[in-house]
Amino acid sequence: MQHDLPPVLSLDIGGTKLAAGVVTGDGRIHGWQVTPTRRDEGPQRVLTRLFDLGRKAVAEAGLPEVAAVGISCGGPLDAAAGVLECPPHLPGWIDVPVVAMAAEAFGVPAALENDATAAALGEFRYGAGRGTSTMLYLTISTGVGGGSVIGGRLHRGAAGNGGELGHVMVRPGGRKCTCGRLGCLEAYASGTAIAERALEALASGRASLLSAVDRPTAEDVVRAAAAGDPLASEVWDETTWALGSALTDLVNAFEPELVVLGGGVTRAGARLLDPVAAVVARDAMPPAARSARIELAQLGAGVCVVGAGAVAHDLLLSGKSSHA
């Protein structure tokens, strides 16, 4: 039983913030802590502060000693070796042995997982995906990440970096993506891309409510579109089309029971979910379109910490001393 598992420490390494918490077998976070990453300090100083944050979380949780540490971070990474290889959101972090460092700092086994993959596991086990067997998860935020659970098992890929669902092609030859290709989903649906496209449209001199905003964000675009602003509506309609188009391909490929959408852009709620679901219902192959539900994530800002906790619990259940 998952509820019988001992508490574990979960650490999340983001480009702007570090988070820590103690996760129990029911998926609940205790002693939640957040602090700025200050990534320019370099891996040694940042990880020292992260481990201190973890100790603070353990102290405030007031639970029995943690039995393992789970760490989530954006890739590329080598989960089996426990090494951060060269994450773009952490410039200069090359081949950082974060699992060995955490195991030494806390004296317990540690495991590393891609943050979006960990989030997928968290939602599958404790959030919107409970009770399903095949589930896709996309986080739509600064970028677009993802993860998948196939037949009840987390899919990691051959080297632990599978699930790059943000790099599904939606418009060949289109906007340049951070990965270097042209036309990826991330280049249209991420919060960064939404804001960039709004700025480009404003530069053409068209009238818009967004003209009153110095540097409009994705949230500003959603608000202006809801108010009937034509420019913002065009940007938002392209966003929901791109996401719906990508999900159509993914639903056809995987035939999931559920697609879960998380990340900051999903704060738009039904204004995102309804048009995206309509595209999938219209364009996906009939059996897959009928079986796949599309829902918003349930775990909120703590999803990567919950997911890293699930990874640490799986490490304990495997009986291994390091993640594989």
C-alpha positions as CSV (number, residue, x, y, z in Angstrom):
1,M,0.0,0.0,0.0
2,Q,1.3,3.4,-1.0
3,H,-0.1,4.9,2.2
4,D,2.2,2.7,4.3
5,L,5.4,4.1,2.7
6,P,7.8,6.2,4.9
7,P,8.2,9.9,4.3
8,V,10.7,11.0,1.6
9,L,12.3,14.4,0.9
10,S,11.5,15.9,-2.5
11,L,13.6,18.6,-4.1
12,D,12.7,20.5,-7.3
13,I,15.4,22.5,-9.2
14,G,13.8,25.2,-11.5
15,G,15.4,28.0,-13.4
16,T,13.9,30.6,-11.2
17,K,13.0,28.8,-7.9
18,L,14.0,25.9,-5.8
19,A,11.3,23.9,-3.9
20,A,11.4,21.3,-1.2
21,G,8.9,19.3,0.8
22,V,8.5,16.0,2.7
23,V,6.1,13.8,0.8
24,T,4.2,11.0,2.5
25,G,2.7,7.9,1.0
26,D,-0.6,9.6,0.3
27,G,1.0,12.2,-1.9
28,R,0.7,15.1,0.6
29,I,3.5,17.7,0.9
30,H,4.6,18.6,4.4
31,G,7.0,21.4,5.4
32,W,6.8,23.1,1.9
33,Q,9.6,25.5,1.2
34,V,10.4,27.8,-1.8
35,T,13.4,30.1,-2.5
36,P,14.9,31.8,-5.6
37,T,17.4,29.6,-7.6
38,R,19.9,32.3,-8.3
39,R,21.3,30.0,-10.9
40,D,24.2,32.3,-11.7
41,E,25.8,31.3,-8.4
42,G,26.7,27.9,-10.0
43,P,25.8,24.3,-9.1
44,Q,27.8,24.0,-5.9
45,R,26.3,27.1,-4.1
46,V,22.8,26.5,-5.4
47,L,22.8,22.9,-4.4
48,T,24.1,23.8,-1.0
49,R,21.2,26.1,-0.5
50,L,18.8,23.5,-1.9
51,F,20.0,20.9,0.6
52,D,19.6,23.5,3.4
53,L,16.1,24.1,2.2
54,G,15.5,20.4,2.3
55,R,16.7,20.2,5.9
56,K,14.3,23.1,6.8
57,A,11.4,21.2,5.1
58,V,12.3,18.1,7.1
59,A,12.4,20.1,10.4
60,E,9.1,21.9,9.7
61,A,7.3,18.7,8.6
62,G,7.8,17.2,12.0
63,L,7.6,13.6,10.7
64,P,9.8,10.5,11.1
65,E,13.1,10.6,9.4
66,V,13.0,10.6,5.6
67,A,13.9,7.3,3.9
68,A,15.0,8.6,0.5
69,V,15.4,11.8,-1.6
70,G,13.7,12.4,-4.9
71,I,14.9,15.2,-7.2
72,S,13.2,16.7,-10.2
73,C,14.9,18.9,-12.7
74,G,14.6,19.8,-16.4
75,G,16.8,17.8,-18.7
76,P,18.9,16.7,-20.5
77,L,19.9,14.5,-17.7
78,D,21.0,10.9,-17.1
79,A,18.5,9.6,-14.5
80,A,20.2,6.2,-14.2
81,A,23.6,7.8,-13.4
82,G,21.9,10.6,-11.4
83,V,23.7,13.3,-13.4
84,L,22.4,16.7,-14.7
85,E,24.1,16.8,-18.1
86,C,23.4,20.3,-19.5
87,P,19.9,21.7,-18.6
88,P,19.2,24.8,-20.7
89,H,17.5,26.5,-17.7
90,L,20.7,26.1,-15.7
91,P,23.5,27.5,-17.9
92,G,26.9,26.2,-17.0
93,W,25.6,23.1,-15.1
94,I,27.5,20.4,-16.9
95,D,27.6,16.8,-15.7
96,V,26.6,17.7,-12.1
97,P,26.3,14.4,-10.0
98,V,23.3,15.7,-8.1
99,V,22.2,12.2,-6.9
100,A,25.5,11.4,-5.3
101,M,25.6,14.8,-3.7
102,A,22.1,14.5,-2.3
103,A,22.8,10.9,-1.0
104,E,25.9,12.2,0.8
105,A,24.1,15.2,2.2
106,F,21.2,13.3,3.7
107,G,22.6,9.8,4.2
108,V,19.8,8.0,2.3
109,P,19.3,6.8,-1.2
110,A,18.4,9.4,-3.9
111,A,16.8,9.4,-7.3
112,L,16.7,11.9,-10.2
113,E,13.9,12.4,-12.7
114,N,13.0,14.8,-15.4
115,D,10.7,17.4,-13.9
116,A,7.8,16.9,-16.4
117,T,8.1,13.2,-16.2
118,A,8.0,13.4,-12.4
119,A,5.0,15.7,-12.7
120,A,3.3,13.1,-14.9
121,L,3.9,10.4,-12.3
122,G,2.5,12.7,-9.6
123,E,-0.7,13.5,-11.5
124,F,-1.1,9.8,-12.4
125,R,-0.7,8.6,-8.9
126,Y,-2.2,11.4,-6.8
127,G,-4.0,13.8,-9.1
128,A,-6.2,13.9,-12.1
129,G,-4.9,10.6,-13.4
130,R,-5.9,8.4,-10.5
131,G,-7.7,5.3,-11.7
132,T,-6.3,5.4,-15.2
133,S,-3.9,3.1,-16.9
134,T,-2.7,5.2,-19.9
135,M,-2.3,8.9,-19.4
136,L,-0.5,11.8,-21.1
137,Y,0.6,14.9,-19.2
138,L,1.7,18.2,-20.7
139,T,2.9,21.2,-18.7
140,I,2.3,24.5,-20.6
141,S,4.4,27.1,-18.9
142,T,7.6,29.0,-19.9
143,G,8.1,26.0,-22.2
144,V,6.0,22.9,-23.0
145,G,7.1,19.7,-21.3
146,G,5.4,16.4,-20.9
147,G,5.4,12.8,-19.7
148,S,3.4,9.7,-20.3
149,V,2.2,6.6,-18.4
150,I,1.6,3.6,-20.6
151,G,-0.2,0.6,-19.2
152,G,0.3,1.8,-15.6
153,R,4.1,2.4,-16.0
154,L,5.9,5.7,-16.4
155,H,7.6,5.9,-19.8
156,R,11.1,7.3,-19.5
157,G,12.7,6.5,-22.8
158,A,15.9,4.7,-23.5
159,A,18.1,7.3,-21.7
160,G,15.5,8.8,-19.4
161,N,14.7,11.8,-21.4
162,G,11.5,10.6,-23.2
163,G,8.3,12.6,-23.2
164,E,9.4,15.8,-25.0
165,L,5.8,16.3,-26.0
166,G,6.4,20.1,-26.5
167,H,8.4,19.3,-29.6
168,V,5.6,17.7,-31.6
169,M,5.6,19.5,-35.0
170,V,2.4,21.6,-35.5
171,R,3.5,23.9,-38.3
172,P,6.4,22.7,-40.5
173,G,8.7,25.6,-41.4
174,G,7.0,27.8,-38.8
175,R,8.3,29.7,-35.8
176,K,11.8,28.8,-34.4
177,C,11.6,26.7,-31.3
178,T,14.2,26.7,-28.5
179,C,15.3,23.2,-29.7
180,G,16.3,24.7,-33.0
181,R,13.6,23.3,-35.2
182,L,10.9,25.3,-36.9
183,G,7.2,24.8,-36.0
184,C,7.2,22.9,-32.7
185,L,4.2,23.1,-30.3
186,E,6.4,25.0,-27.8
187,A,7.0,27.7,-30.3
188,Y,3.2,28.4,-30.3
189,A,1.6,27.3,-27.0
190,S,4.2,28.1,-24.3
191,G,3.6,31.2,-22.2
192,T,6.8,32.7,-23.7
193,A,5.7,32.1,-27.3
194,I,2.2,33.6,-26.6
195,A,3.8,36.8,-25.2
196,E,6.3,37.0,-28.1
197,R,3.5,36.6,-30.8
198,A,1.5,39.3,-29.1
199,L,4.4,41.7,-29.2
200,E,5.1,40.9,-32.8
201,A,1.4,41.6,-33.7
202,L,1.5,44.9,-31.8
203,A,4.7,45.9,-33.7
204,S,2.6,46.0,-36.8
205,G,0.7,49.0,-35.4
206,R,-2.7,47.4,-35.0
207,A,-4.9,48.7,-32.3
208,S,-5.3,46.5,-29.2
209,L,-6.1,46.6,-25.5
210,L,-2.6,45.1,-25.2
211,S,-1.1,48.4,-26.3
212,A,-1.6,49.7,-22.8
213,V,0.6,47.0,-21.4
214,D,4.4,47.5,-21.4
215,R,5.3,43.9,-22.0
216,P,2.2,41.7,-22.3
217,T,2.2,38.3,-20.8
218,A,0.2,35.2,-21.8
219,E,-2.2,36.1,-19.0
220,D,-2.6,39.6,-20.5
221,V,-3.4,38.0,-23.8
222,V,-6.1,35.7,-22.3
223,R,-7.6,38.7,-20.4
224,A,-7.8,40.8,-23.6
225,A,-9.1,38.0,-25.7
226,A,-11.9,37.4,-23.1
227,A,-12.7,41.2,-23.5
228,G,-13.2,40.7,-27.2
229,D,-9.9,42.2,-28.4
230,P,-9.3,41.1,-32.0
231,L,-5.5,41.0,-31.9
232,A,-5.4,39.1,-28.6
233,S,-8.2,36.7,-29.9
234,E,-6.1,35.9,-32.9
235,V,-3.1,35.1,-30.8
236,W,-5.1,33.0,-28.4
237,D,-7.0,31.1,-31.2
238,E,-3.7,30.2,-32.8
239,T,-2.5,28.9,-29.4
240,T,-5.5,26.7,-28.8
241,W,-5.3,25.4,-32.4
242,A,-1.7,24.5,-32.0
243,L,-2.3,22.7,-28.7
244,G,-5.3,20.9,-30.1
245,S,-3.4,19.9,-33.2
246,A,-0.5,18.4,-31.2
247,L,-2.9,16.6,-28.9
248,T,-4.8,15.2,-31.8
249,D,-1.5,13.5,-33.0
250,L,-0.7,12.3,-29.5
251,V,-4.2,10.9,-28.9
252,N,-4.0,9.1,-32.3
253,A,-0.6,7.7,-31.4
254,F,-1.2,6.7,-27.8
255,E,-5.0,6.4,-27.5
256,P,-4.9,7.5,-23.8
257,E,-7.7,7.4,-21.4
258,L,-6.8,10.9,-20.2
259,V,-4.7,13.9,-21.2
260,V,-3.8,16.1,-18.3
261,L,-2.8,19.8,-18.9
262,G,-0.9,21.6,-16.2
263,G,1.4,24.7,-16.0
264,G,0.8,28.4,-15.7
265,V,-1.0,28.8,-19.1
266,T,-3.7,26.5,-17.9
267,R,-4.9,29.1,-15.5
268,A,-7.0,30.2,-18.4
269,G,-9.2,27.3,-17.5
270,A,-12.2,26.6,-19.8
271,R,-11.0,29.3,-22.2
272,L,-8.1,26.9,-23.0
273,L,-9.6,23.6,-22.3
274,D,-12.9,23.9,-24.3
275,P,-11.4,24.9,-27.7
276,V,-8.5,22.4,-27.4
277,A,-10.9,19.6,-26.6
278,A,-13.1,20.6,-29.5
279,V,-10.2,20.3,-31.9
280,V,-9.3,16.9,-30.6
281,A,-12.9,15.7,-30.7
282,R,-13.2,16.9,-34.3
283,D,-9.9,15.8,-35.7
284,A,-8.7,12.7,-33.8
285,M,-9.5,9.2,-35.2
286,P,-12.9,8.2,-33.9
287,P,-12.0,5.4,-31.4
288,A,-9.2,7.5,-29.8
289,A,-11.3,10.7,-29.8
290,R,-14.1,8.9,-28.0
291,S,-12.0,7.4,-25.3
292,A,-9.7,10.3,-24.4
293,R,-10.7,12.8,-21.8
294,I,-8.8,16.1,-21.6
295,E,-8.7,17.6,-18.1
296,L,-6.7,20.2,-16.1
297,A,-4.1,19.0,-13.6
298,Q,-5.0,18.9,-9.9
299,L,-1.7,19.2,-8.0
300,G,-0.9,22.8,-8.7
301,A,2.5,24.4,-8.0
302,G,3.6,21.4,-6.0
303,V,3.2,18.9,-8.8
304,C,7.0,18.4,-9.4
305,V,7.6,17.9,-5.6
306,V,4.8,15.4,-5.4
307,G,6.2,13.6,-8.5
308,A,9.7,13.6,-7.1
309,G,8.3,12.0,-3.9
310,A,6.6,9.3,-6.0
311,V,10.0,8.7,-7.7
312,A,11.7,8.3,-4.3
313,H,9.0,6.0,-3.1
314,D,9.4,3.8,-6.2
315,L,13.2,3.7,-5.5
316,L,12.4,2.4,-2.0
317,L,10.0,-0.2,-3.4
318,S,12.6,-1.3,-6.0
319,G,15.1,-2.1,-3.2
320,K,17.8,-0.4,-5.2
321,S,20.3,2.0,-3.7
322,S,20.1,4.4,-6.7
323,H,17.6,5.2,-9.4
324,A,17.5,3.0,-12.5
